[in-house]
């Protein structure tokens, strides 16, 4: 029987992670998980953190950037590790096959802890391994994740640690989570040294994945506020005069601010946000086009199709095909 005491506790014992990396995952998410541990070993002067990479079929994993990540074998090669971390990205429902889900569920009790990064929490959830836990996933999929798995307390946080489960929304939150692991097991000083190696400042897990107040220090705060409103109202988009009024500006002033900061009009920017959201849903989910149109503020599938074709040169059904 595995010891389920949290791995996020003070300890000088070596810790071994096994990374189950699925095809179409991001190389940045793999590096964000492993490199903080590698840097911690360098500062400690010893191999305290160890890891191995496994894949669904035991072969090298094709990543989104076109690079193949070497693998130490199939999922069974993860046995003996303290924790198993599932890293997945695009097309997780296709890449995580039914046999893999069964093997994951069968082997889960052999690890002290289970983690997921980006779409990895989807894979754990499909195996029934997050029921009754708090968890997060990438912000683009959060709404669908919560609806598909009501037994999970889905949070929009950067990363979530709940007993012997840990999940992160993407690459940067994975780095934050690994720094928290290092801080918890060793010391804040070591975590600070590792963060300094990467010229980064760790963020807390409970912070939201997106900085809606001002996502860029170079952006006028009024434009940032307008962008946040647009992003939060994809399904019920405002007109430019409505957005301007909410910000206490004239439509003309808002138009000028957007041109100065983003080189685009408010209406065009809002439409781009909605179309990008629609494209994500079309490629990454099985939602009917009518639902995609509704959730991105288009009056009908035909209205969405016309706007989509103008923007991307082909109708939405081509992506589904």
Secondary structure as GFF3:
##gff-version 3
##sequence-region A 1 321
A	DSSP	beta_strand	15	21	.	.	.	ID=ss1
A	DSSP	alpha_helix	27	44	.	.	.	ID=ss2
A	DSSP	beta_strand	49	54	.	.	.	ID=ss3
A	DSSP	beta_strand	61	62	.	.	.	ID=ss4
A	DSSP	beta_strand	68	69	.	.	.	ID=ss5
A	DSSP	three_ten_helix	75	78	.	.	.	ID=ss6
A	DSSP	beta_strand	83	88	.	.	.	ID=ss7
A	DSSP	alpha_helix	92	95	.	.	.	ID=ss8
A	DSSP	alpha_helix	98	107	.	.	.	ID=ss9
A	DSSP	three_ten_helix	108	110	.	.	.	ID=ss10
A	DSSP	beta_strand	113	118	.	.	.	ID=ss11
A	DSSP	alpha_helix	120	126	.	.	.	ID=ss12
A	DSSP	beta_strand	134	135	.	.	.	ID=ss13
A	DSSP	three_ten_helix	139	141	.	.	.	ID=ss14
A	DSSP	alpha_helix	142	148	.	.	.	ID=ss15
A	DSSP	beta_strand	153	154	.	.	.	ID=ss16
A	DSSP	beta_strand	159	162	.	.	.	ID=ss17
A	DSSP	beta_strand	165	168	.	.	.	ID=ss18
A	DSSP	alpha_helix	171	185	.	.	.	ID=ss19
A	DSSP	alpha_helix	188	197	.	.	.	ID=ss20
A	DSSP	alpha_helix	221	232	.	.	.	ID=ss21
A	DSSP	three_ten_helix	234	236	.	.	.	ID=ss22
A	DSSP	alpha_helix	240	246	.	.	.	ID=ss23
A	DSSP	alpha_helix	251	262	.	.	.	ID=ss24
A	DSSP	alpha_helix	266	284	.	.	.	ID=ss25
A	DSSP	alpha_helix	289	295	.	.	.	ID=ss26
A	DSSP	alpha_helix	301	312	.	.	.	ID=ss27
A	DSSP	alpha_helix	316	320	.	.	.	ID=ss28
###
